[in-house]
Amino acid sequence: MLKKFKIKTFGCQMNVYDSQKICEILYKLGYKKTSIDRDSDIFLINTCHIREKAKQKLYSELGKIYKIKKNRLKNNLSTICVVAGCVAQAEGKEIFKRAPFVDIVVGSQAYHKLPSLIKNINLKLKKKLSIELDFAPKSKFDNLPKENIQKEISSYLTIQEGCNKFCKFCVVPYTRGPEYSRPVEEIINEAKILTKNGTKEIILLGQNVNAYHGVGPNKKEFNLGKLIYFLAKIKNLKRIRYMTAHPKDMHEDLFKAHKNVKKLMPFLHLPIQSGSNKILKAMNRNYTVEEYLKIINRIKKCREDIVFSSDFIIGYPGETKDDFKKTLNLIDKVKFVQSFSFIYSPRPGTTAYNLKDTIKQEEKKERLSILQNKLKSYQEDFNKNFVKKSLNVLFSNTSNEKKIQSMGYSQYMQLVRVKNKIDILGKIKNIKIKKSFYKSLEATPLI
């Protein structure tokens, strides 16, 4: 009987990419993906460690899996429970202590070792496995499946992992290790496989994606700007995006790519975290608000219609009302069209973990609400601006089996829905916008 697995992914886009690679590993082992709990021979959770809430989700999910394992065991069915990702990387031994029924804990740089880990469990060679926590991204990418059987219209492609910035609030350097950039040839080959499978848009991923410095032709070092020029030559690739960028790593070749490469979309996620220089310094972000705004203006000169999204941390230790006001002022200057914002979550192992927190939780919640309402108003205004105007939309999904409504994203990363009676999946259509909402747009029906 064909064995089955179920995978749940928490966290960032890179975790989504990693989960796709994990699926390919399991497919090669003869497993089939399922969404039905009672049919799952392997349960795998790919975890996130950025905020405490993400870690809590892991243990909530493990509680459900424990009950499923017990019920399957009554029918003489064994179940392998795997915890992967950044929580596994940071707190592997703690997972075994809190959830002793977990069989495998595998760090984010050791997914390629899953076949041998699963084999050992199946052979009952070990009741518990040693935790695989090596920081060896080169080994990881060298051994992950190259075939890439995913058939997505918009696909993620990891080009860089790890971080050398050591922002005081962030766990990434400790869970993903130092910066590593994949070779240009390896990336181009994967991109060609993706486009052969139907991908029209590739989103380049990295913890600091614009710190990319991979080995290119003739052993020369390539930055992200040069890599984008190479990717743009792939015939069937229609769109290129990249995330997440660090302001400190924006460079001249990347500015030129925004100006000259039509396939590079006019939407950039460029996190600032705070509008206060005092807080930015406390976070060890290594740039000022003034430097950030210069980068924004420099990119706008290269591409007039480009728009920006960002990340904001509210209630970082030492943030005063004046610091918060400066963040609001920055939002008014840039007018971000999308953003992610959260109350600061202390992470064990980071420099900021032991900082004294003098801000009351009620104050943090109030600040977050004020900030999110401001961000929401700019996003709504931006979307309203396109009513009765046309946008280029790459359609990548349908909302139901009847396929009477398709969904896709504009060049500005707006979700667009349209009722249609013709097949538009995988196609870029110039369509007129009928209605606008906070997080989406509705287009005039296509008949």
C-alpha positions in Angstrom: 0.0 0.0 0.0 1.2 3.5 -0.9 2.3 5.4 2.2 1.1 9.0 2.7 2.3 12.1 4.4 0.9 15.4 5.6 2.9 18.6 5.9 2.0 21.8 7.7 4.1 25.0 7.1 4.4 28.0 9.4 6.2 31.2 8.7 7.9 32.9 5.8 8.1 32.2 2.1 11.4 30.4 2.5 9.7 27.9 4.7 7.2 27.4 1.8 10.0 26.8 -0.6 11.7 24.4 1.9 8.4 22.5 2.4 8.2 22.0 -1.4 11.6 20.5 -1.4 10.7 18.3 1.5 7.6 17.1 -0.5 9.9 16.2 -3.4 12.1 14.2 -1.1 9.1 12.2 0.2 7.8 11.7 -3.3 11.1 10.1 -4.2 10.8 7.8 -1.2 7.4 6.6 -2.6 5.1 8.7 -0.3 2.0 10.5 -1.5 0.8 13.8 -0.1 -2.6 13.8 1.7 -4.8 16.2 3.6 -6.5 13.5 5.7 -5.1 13.0 9.2 -6.1 9.4 9.7 -4.3 8.4 6.4 -1.0 10.0 7.3 2.0 7.7 7.9 4.2 10.8 8.3 3.2 14.1 9.9 5.7 16.9 9.3 5.6 20.4 10.7 7.9 23.0 9.2 8.3 25.6 11.9 8.9 29.4 12.3 10.8 31.0 15.2 10.5 34.7 14.5 7.8 35.3 17.1 6.6 33.5 20.2 3.1 32.9 18.7 4.6 30.9 15.9 6.3 28.6 18.4 3.0 28.2 20.3 1.4 27.0 17.1 3.9 24.2 16.9 3.0 22.8 20.3 -0.7 23.2 19.6 -0.3 21.2 16.4 1.8 18.6 18.2 -1.1 18.1 20.7 -3.4 17.2 17.8 -0.8 14.8 16.2 -0.4 13.0 19.5 -4.1 12.1 19.6 -3.9 11.0 15.9 -0.9 8.8 16.6 -2.7 7.1 19.5 -5.8 6.4 17.4 -3.8 5.0 14.5 -1.8 2.8 16.9 -5.1 1.2 18.0 -5.4 0.0 14.4 -1.8 -1.2 14.4 -0.8 1.7 12.2 2.6 3.4 13.0 3.0 7.2 12.5 6.2 9.2 12.2 6.1 12.7 13.6 8.7 15.1 12.2 9.5 18.6 13.4 11.5 20.7 11.0 12.5 24.3 10.4 13.7 27.1 12.6 12.2 26.0 16.0 13.9 22.6 15.4 17.1 24.4 14.7 17.0 26.6 17.8 15.3 24.3 20.3 15.7 20.7 19.1 16.3 19.1 22.5 13.5 21.1 24.1 11.0 19.7 21.6 11.9 16.1 22.6 11.4 17.0 26.2 8.1 18.7 25.8 6.8 16.2 23.2 8.5 12.8 23.6 6.3 11.2 21.0 8.1 13.2 18.3 10.3 10.9 16.2 12.5 13.2 14.2 13.8 16.8 14.8 15.6 18.1 11.7 17.2 21.6 11.4 16.6 23.9 8.5 20.0 23.0 6.9 19.6 19.3 7.1 16.4 18.4 5.1 18.5 16.3 2.7 19.1 13.9 5.6 15.4 13.0 5.9 15.6 9.8 3.9 18.2 8.2 6.2 16.4 9.6 9.3 13.0 8.1 8.2 14.7 4.8 7.3 16.2 4.5 10.8 12.8 5.1 12.3 11.1 2.5 10.0 13.8 0.0 10.9 13.4 0.8 14.6 17.1 1.3 14.9 16.7 4.1 17.3 13.8 5.2 19.5 15.0 8.8 19.2 17.2 10.3 16.6 20.1 12.7 17.1 19.1 16.2 16.2 20.5 17.4 12.8 21.5 21.0 13.3 24.5 21.5 11.0 24.9 24.9 9.4 25.8 23.5 5.9 23.7 25.2 3.3 26.0 24.2 0.4 25.6 20.5 1.4 21.8 21.0 1.8 21.4 22.5 -1.7 23.8 20.0 -3.3 21.7 17.1 -2.0 18.1 18.4 -2.4 16.1 17.1 -5.4 17.0 18.9 -8.6 14.0 17.8 -10.6 11.5 20.3 -9.1 8.2 18.6 -9.9 6.2 21.6 -8.6 3.8 23.0 -11.2 3.1 26.5 -10.0 2.4 29.6 -12.1 4.2 31.7 -9.5 7.1 29.9 -7.8 9.6 30.6 -5.0 13.3 30.1 -5.6 15.7 30.4 -2.8 19.0 31.9 -3.9 20.5 32.9 -0.5 20.2 31.8 3.1 21.4 33.0 6.4 22.3 36.4 7.8 25.4 38.2 9.0 23.6 41.4 10.2 22.8 40.3 13.8 19.9 42.7 14.4 19.5 42.5 18.2 15.9 41.3 18.0 16.3 38.6 15.3 16.9 34.8 15.6 17.8 34.2 11.9 21.6 34.2 12.3 21.1 31.5 15.0 18.6 29.4 13.1 19.7 29.8 9.5 23.4 30.4 10.1 25.8 32.8 8.2 25.0 34.1 4.7 25.4 31.6 1.9 24.7 32.3 -1.8 24.0 29.5 -4.3 26.0 29.5 -7.6 24.5 31.3 -10.6 24.4 28.2 -12.8 22.5 26.2 -10.2 19.8 29.0 -9.9 19.5 29.4 -13.6 19.0 25.7 -14.1 16.3 25.5 -11.4 14.6 28.6 -12.9 14.6 26.8 -16.3 13.1 23.7 -14.8 10.4 25.8 -13.2 9.5 27.6 -16.4 9.4 24.3 -18.3 6.8 23.1 -15.7 4.7 26.2 -16.4 6.0 28.9 -14.0 5.6 32.4 -15.4 6.8 34.3 -12.3 9.7 33.6 -10.0 10.1 35.2 -6.6 13.7 35.1 -5.5 14.1 34.4 -1.8 16.7 35.0 0.8 16.9 36.2 4.4 19.0 39.0 2.9 18.3 38.4 -0.7 20.1 41.5 -2.0 23.2 40.4 -0.1 23.4 37.7 -2.7 27.0 37.1 -4.0 27.1 33.8 -5.8 29.8 32.4 -8.1 28.9 33.1 -11.7 30.5 32.3 -15.1 34.3 32.3 -15.2 34.2 32.0 -11.4 33.3 35.7 -11.1 31.2 36.9 -8.2 27.6 37.9 -9.2 25.4 40.2 -7.1 21.6 40.2 -7.2 21.4 42.9 -9.9 23.6 40.9 -12.3 21.7 37.7 -11.5 18.4 39.3 -12.4 19.8 40.3 -15.8 20.7 36.6 -16.4 17.3 35.3 -15.3 15.5 37.9 -17.5 16.9 36.1 -20.5 14.8 33.0 -19.9 12.2 33.1 -22.6 9.1 31.8 -20.9 9.8 33.7 -17.6 7.5 36.7 -17.6 7.9 38.2 -14.1 10.7 38.5 -11.5 10.4 39.6 -7.9 12.7 39.3 -4.9 12.4 39.4 -1.1 13.4 40.1 1.6 15.8 42.9 1.0 17.9 44.7 3.6 18.3 48.5 3.0 22.0 48.3 3.7 22.5 45.9 0.8 20.9 47.9 -2.0 23.5 48.5 -4.7 24.0 50.2 -8.0 23.6 47.0 -10.2 20.2 46.4 -8.5 19.1 50.0 -9.1 20.0 49.6 -12.8 18.0 46.3 -12.9 14.9 48.2 -11.6 15.5 50.7 -14.4 16.3 48.4 -17.3 14.7 45.0 -16.7 11.0 45.1 -17.7 10.4 41.7 -16.2 11.4 43.0 -12.7 8.1 44.1 -11.1 7.6 47.6 -9.7 7.0 46.4 -6.1 9.7 46.1 -3.4 9.4 44.8 0.1 12.1 46.8 2.0 11.7 46.5 5.8 12.7 49.5 7.9 11.3 48.2 11.3 11.1 51.7 12.9 11.0 55.4 11.9 13.2 56.4 14.9 17.0 56.6 14.5 17.4 55.9 18.2 15.5 52.6 17.9 17.2 51.6 14.6 20.5 52.0 16.4 19.3 50.0 19.4 18.2 47.3 17.0 21.6 47.3 15.2 20.0 47.9 11.8 23.1 49.9 10.7 21.2 52.6 8.7 19.3 55.8 9.5 15.9 56.9 8.5 17.5 59.5 6.2 19.6 56.8 4.5 16.5 54.7 4.0 14.6 57.6 2.4 17.6 58.2 0.1 17.3 54.6 -1.1 13.6 55.0 -1.7 14.1 58.1 -3.7 17.0 56.5 -5.7 14.8 53.6 -6.7 12.0 55.9 -7.7 14.3 57.7 -10.0 15.0 54.4 -11.7 11.4 53.3 -11.8 8.8 56.0 -11.4 5.8 53.7 -10.8 7.5 51.5 -8.1 5.7 51.0 -4.8 6.9 49.8 -1.5 6.0 47.6 1.4 7.7 47.2 4.8 7.9 45.6 8.2 7.4 47.4 11.5 8.2 46.3 15.1 6.1 48.1 17.7 7.0 48.4 21.3 10.7 47.6 21.0 12.4 48.1 24.4 13.1 51.9 24.9 10.5 53.0 22.3 9.0 56.3 23.5 5.8 58.0 22.3 8.1 60.4 20.3 9.9 57.4 18.7 6.5 56.0 17.7 5.4 59.3 16.3 8.5 59.3 14.1 7.5 55.9 12.7 4.1 57.3 11.8 5.8 60.3 10.1 7.9 58.0 8.0 4.8 56.1 6.8 3.3 59.4 5.7 6.4 60.2 3.7 6.7 56.8 1.9 3.0 55.9 1.8 3.6 52.1 1.9 1.0 50.2 -0.1 1.3 47.0 2.0 3.1 46.2 5.3 3.5 43.7 8.1 3.5 45.0 11.6 3.8 43.3 15.0 4.4 43.9 18.7 8.0 43.1 19.6 8.4 39.5 20.7 11.5 38.7 22.7 13.4 35.7 21.3 15.6 33.5 23.5 19.3 33.7 22.4 19.1 37.2 20.9 20.9 40.2 22.3 17.6 42.0 22.9 16.1 39.1 24.9 17.2 40.4 28.3 16.5 44.1 27.7 14.2 45.7 30.2 10.6 46.2 28.9 9.1 49.4 30.3 6.2 49.7 27.9 2.8 48.5 29.1 1.1 45.9 26.9 -2.0 48.1 26.6 0.2 50.9 25.3 1.8 48.5 22.7 -1.6 47.3 21.5 -2.8 50.9 21.2 0.3 51.9 19.1 -0.1 48.9 16.9 -3.7 49.7 16.3 -2.9 53.3 15.4 -0.1 52.2 13.0 -2.1 49.5 11.3 -5.0 51.9 10.7 -2.6 54.3 9.1 -1.1 51.6 6.9 -4.6 50.3 6.0 -5.7 53.8 4.9 -2.7 54.1 2.5 -3.4 50.6 1.1 -7.1 51.4 0.6 -6.3 54.7 -1.1 -3.7 53.0 -3.4 -6.3 50.3 -4.4 -9.1 52.9 -4.9 -6.8 54.7 -7.3 -7.1 51.9 -9.9 -10.9 51.7 -10.1 -11.9 52.3 -13.7 -8.3 51.9 -14.7 -6.5 48.8 -16.1 -3.8 46.6 -14.6 -1.7 43.8 -15.9 -2.6 40.7 -13.9 -0.9 37.3 -13.9 -3.7 34.8 -13.1 -2.5 31.9 -11.0 -5.5 30.3 -9.3 -9.2 29.6 -9.4 -11.6 30.0 -6.5 -13.6 26.9 -7.0 -14.0 23.7 -9.1 -16.3 25.4 -11.6 -13.5 27.8 -12.4 -15.9 30.7 -12.7 -13.6 33.1 -10.8 -9.9 33.4 -11.3 -7.4 35.2 -9.0 -4.0 36.7 -9.7 -1.7 39.5 -8.8 -1.0 42.8 -10.5 2.4 44.2 -11.1 2.0 46.0 -7.8 1.3 42.8 -5.9 -2.4 43.5 -5.5 -4.7 40.5 -5.3 -7.2 40.7 -8.2 -10.4 38.6 -8.6 -12.4 38.3 -11.9 -15.4 36.3 -13.0 -14.5 34.6 -16.2 -15.8 32.0 -18.7 -12.5 31.6 -20.6 -9.3 29.9 -19.5 -6.9 32.6 -18.2 -4.7 30.6 -15.8 -1.0 31.3 -16.5 -1.8 34.3 -18.6 -1.1 38.0 -18.1 -4.3 40.0 -18.9 -4.7 43.7 -19.0 -8.0 44.1 -17.2 -10.2 46.9 -16.0 -10.8 47.3 -12.3 -14.4 47.5 -11.2 -14.2 47.6 -7.3 -11.5 48.1 -4.7 -11.2 46.7 -1.2 -8.6 46.9 1.5 -6.7 43.8 0.4 -8.0 43.1 -3.0 -9.5 44.3 -6.3 -12.4 43.1 -8.4 -12.1 43.3 -12.2 -14.7 43.6 -14.9 -15.9 40.1 -15.9 -14.1 38.4 -18.8 -16.6 36.6 -21.1 
